[in-house]
């Protein structure tokens, strides 16, 4: 087992941007603010696959891509704090649940 897989989730933070134009997810190393993995529905590979870049299908694809990139970067867990006052449903829940189903652990 590598040293990166032993690191607690508090070292990496998941940041989501869910707009009417696209869905974007970034994982940031908390110690220095470096983005270590990123996925967006505005990426070139989704142009022909997705009808809309901002619906729940796009959010699920972003979650799948982010999970794959986190596994490549050897990051098994991330920290995510739900924005205060926002309900846990829609695109937010879709990305989080897709990451969870892919084996990414949350704190």
N, C-alpha and C positions, 0 to 999 in steps of 0.2 A: 504494500500500500504506500502510495506516495505521500510526501509531506503535505501537499496541497489538499488532499482528501481528508486529512486530520484537522484542518482548520475549522473553527466554529463559524456559523453563519453570520455572526456579528461583524466579520471582517469585510463582507460584501453586502451591498444594499441594492435592491431592485427599484428602479425609478421608471414610472410609466407615464407616457404622454398619449392621451386618448382624445383626439380632436375630430372634427367633422371631415378632415382631409385624409388622415392616416392614423395608424396605431404604431407607436414606437415604444420599445422596451430597452433599457440600458441597465447593466450591472456595473456598479462603481465600487472600487476598492476604497473603503472608508478612510484608511490611514492617509492616503495622498490624493484622493479624488480622481484617480485614473479610471477611465472606462475600460473594463476588461472584456466585455461582450456587449454586443448590440444587435438588435433586429428591428426591422421596420417593414410595414406593408407597402412602403413606397420604393422598396428595393426592386431592381431590374428583374429578378426572377419571378416576381409576382405580377408583372404587368399583364401577361396573357392568361394567367391562372385565375385571377380575382376579377369579378365584375365591379366590386366596390372596394376601395382601400380602407374604408372606415366602418364596416359592419362587423357582426360577430364572427362570421366566417374568416374574415381577415385577422381578427384578434386571435382566433384559434391557430391560424397559420403562423402568426408572429410568436405565439407561445411555443409551438413545435420547433420553430427555428431557433428560438432562444434556448430551449432545453438542449438541443443538439450542440449549440455553440458553448454552452456552459459545460457540457460533458467533455468537449474537445479541450477546453481550458482547464479541465480537472477541478471544477468548482461544484461540489456536491450540494451546497446549501447557501441560501441567501436570506437576508433580513428584509422584510417588507412591512411597512406600516401603512395601513389603510388611511387615506386622507380623512380628516375629521369632517363629519357632516355628510359624507358621501355614502350612499348605500352600496352594499356588496352585491351587485348584480350587473347584468349586461356585459359589456366588453371587459370591464375590470375582472369580474368573476370568471369570464371565459379564459382570459390569459392565465390567471392564477391557477385555475383548475387544470388547465392543460399542462402547465409546468409541474403541478403536483402529480398528475397521472404519469408524467415522464420520469418521475423519481427525484425531482429536485425538492429538497427539504426546506421548510420555512421556520423561522423563529419569530 
